[in-house]
Amino acid sequence: MLVGSTDLPPGMTMRQAARKAVVANVSDLAAKGARPYVGLVALGLPATLTRRDVLEIAGGLSAGAKEYRFPIVGGDTNESKDLVISIALFGLIDERKMILRSGAKVGDLVAVTGEFGSSSTGLRAVLDRKVRPEKLPRELAEALYRPAAELDVGLRLASAGAITASIDSSDGLAWSLHELSMMSNVGIKVEAVPISKAAWRFAARHGYDATNLALYGGEEYHLIVTVKPTLLRIAQKAARGRLKAIGVVTKRSEGIRLATKGGDIKIRMKGWEHFRH
């Protein structure tokens, strides 16, 4: 569900918002290795929206569905005080290949399909009015306004059979690592936070902490997976170079930690969570 007042960053168009709602749903299926089959859309539309706004929403939904190869087969529409785009997306998978959050084992490697920080850095910049949305560096703007679900990578990883657990990173890298930890009853040691160069450059220029933005931001739809060390090359081949090991699965008692020159530090369970302010 996407809600206008909480999910739309400054500068996002109605078309981009609708497509983002699709991406968020597809990303959850990608983490399971499931292929989207059909979608249902429920819209809450404020009376203040114009005809053009509604057509943009329809265009964004249509573009997202076409991009990820599934039809929207129905839904509902109602008047509301805030914009609401709620999608139920149904997917299909061979149950023997489905990747859960609960399969990580001590000794597995932790790997990701992308770098972090671009979306959260872009969001922080426009909220702080460091830069107008249209002046954001291209990579930050793409991550913030036109995110992409890594569906094909998820499907290939599931088919390869090398992944033991998986989650998407939409709630933030740190939060997602904690989710994997809890569901698999393990700890995780991160050797290095994979931060995008664009986030590093912008954060340094404007006095932000790039590591914190990469760890505790959100809305970056990468996959975070655990993989048996002996199958890492198979997984990397399936991901076509998109998979990078960043840490290792440890005992639950060791918690979620980040290795630094001064010793390990605790990674907090912090990220985007509704109803927590």
N, C-alpha and C positions, 0 to 999 in steps of 0.2 A: 504494500500500500504506500502510495506517495501522497503526502499532504502538503499543500502549497506553503503554509506558514512555517513548516519545519524542515521541508526537504528541498525547497527551491533556493539555490544561492542567488545573490544579486546578479543580474545580467542573463539569467537562463530564460530562454524562450519557451513558450507553451509546447512547441514541437519537440524541443530538446527534453523537456520535462516528461512528456509522454513516452518518448523513446527510452529515457532513463528508467522509467517504471518497467518497461519490457526487459531491459538489460539486467535489472536487479533480480528478476524472476529467472531468467535464463541462466544467470551465474550460479544460482543455487542448484539447478539441474546439472550444470557443467561439473560442479564439485562431486556429484554423485556418479557422473559418467552416463547420464540419461539424456536422450534426445527429445527435444520438445515435440509434442504431438498436436495439441490444440490449446487455445487460450480463451478465457472468458474475461470480459472487462466490465467493471462497474464504475460509473462516473458520477461524482457529485460535482455539480457545476453551479458556481455563484451566479446570481442574476446579473451581476456587473460584467460578466464576460461578453465579448462581442462575437458576432458571427465568425469573424476572422480568427479569434481565439479558439473557438470550437473546431474550426476547420484545421487549425494548426495541431490541435490535440489529436484529431483523427489522423492527420498526416504522419505525426510522430509514431502513433500506435501501428499504423500500417507499415511504415518504414522499418520499425523494429521487428515486426512479425516477418516481413519479407527477408530481412537481413539474416534472421535465425531460422528461417524456413519452416514456419508453422502458420496455420490459419487462425484467425480470431472468429469463433463460431457463434458468439452471442454475448449476453451480459445484461446490464440494466443501466438506466440513467435517472438521476433525480436532481432536484435543486438542493443546494447546500450553502452554508455560510462561508465555507472554505473549499478550495479546489481539492478534490479527492480522486485519485486514479488507483483503483484496486484491481489487481490482476490475479487470476487463478490460472496457473499454467500446469498442464498435465504432460508428463513425459513418459517415455517407454525405455526399458532397459532389461537385458537378460539378468535376472536376479543373482546369478552366479558371478556376475562382473560388477555388481553395484559396490561403490566405495563408500563406506560409512565413516563416521568420525571416531569410531571406537576400536579400530584395528591396529593402532600404533603399538609397537613393541620396543622394549629397551634395546638400544643398539641400532635401531632404524635411523636413517638420515632424515633430516627435515629439509625440504626443498620448496622453492617458490617459482612461479612462472613469470615473475616480473619484478621491477623495482618499485619502491614505495616513496611516498612523500609528495608527488606531483599534485594530486588532487587536494590534499589537506593544506599544502603550501599555497596553492591558488586560492582556496577558500579563505584562508586566514588573511591573505593579501587584500582580497576585495572587501572582506568584512571590516578590516582595519583601514580601509581606504588608502592603502599604500599605492594602489594603481587602479585605474578604471577597468572594468571587466574586458572591454575591447582592447586594452593595452597589455593584457597578460601575455607573458611569453607563450609561444605556440604550444609547447608540450604541456604546460600547466593548464592552459585553456582547454586543450583536448581532453585531458584527464578529468577536468571539472565539469565541462559542459557536454562532452561526447565520450563517455566511458564505453568500454567494450567488454562483453562477457567472453571468456576464453573457452567457448563451447567446443570447438574442434580439438583443442588440446585436451580437454577433459575426456572427450570421447575416445581419443587415441590412447590416453593413459589407462582408461578403464579396460580397453581391449588388450593392452599389453600385459595386464595382470601383474605389474610390478609394484603397484601402490597399495599400501596397507591402510591408510586413512587419508581423508581429504576434507577440506572446508574452503569456502571462498572467503575473501578478506574484506568484504564490504563493511564490516563493523570495526575494521582496523586490524593491523598485524598483531598487536599485543593481545587484544581481546580474542582473536581467533586462535592464537596459540594456547591461551588458557582454556578455550572451549575444547580443543583437541586433547589437552592434558586431562581435563575432567572426564571427558567421555571415554578416554582410553586408560585412565588411571595411571598416568605416567608423568614424568617431568620432562622439561625441554631445556637444553642449553644452546643458545644462539651464539655462534662464533662471530658473526658480523651482520649488522643490519643492512639490507640491500637498499640503498638510497639512490634515487635518480639524480643524475648530474644537474638537471634543470632545477630540482628542489635544492640541491647543495648550493648552487650559484645564487639563486634568488634569496635563500635563507641567509647566506653570508652577507649579501648586499643590504638586507633589511633588518638584520639583527635577530633573526629567528633561530631556534634550535632545530636543525634539520633532523637529528636523530629522534627527538621527541615527536616531531610532525610525522615522521615515517612510522614510528611505533604506534602512536596513539591517535592518528587520524583515521579516516575511513573513506568509504565510497571509492575504493580502488578494487576492482573486481578481478584480482589475481587469484590463483589457486595456491593454497598452502597444503603440501602433501607430506606424508612420510613414506619412505621407500626402503626396502631391504638393501643394504650396501652392495651385495653381490648383483643386484638388479638395477643399479643406478644407471649404467650405460644403456640398458634396454629402455628404461624410463626416459632418459635424455633423448634417445633416438626417436621414441614415440612422440615426444614433445617437440621434436625438430629444433633442438637447440634452445628452447625456451625455459628449460628447467635448470635451476642453480641451487646446489646444496648450501644451506646457511647454518646448519647446526645438527644436533644429534638428540635422540630421545634417551632420557635418563630415568632413574627411579623416581617415583612420585614424590618421595621425601625430599628430593633435591630442588623441587619447585621449578619455576620458570626463570631462567637467568640469562644475562648477557655477559659474555666474556669481554673484559677490558684490560688495558695494560696494568691497571691498579688492582685487578682481581674481579671476580664475578659480582655483578649487581643484580638486584631483583627487578624483573620486569613486572610492573603492576598490572592488575586486571582492570584496564582502563581503555575506553573507546566509546563509540556511540551506543547508548542504551536509552530507549524510550522510557519516560517517567522518572528518570534519575537526573536531578538537576543540582 
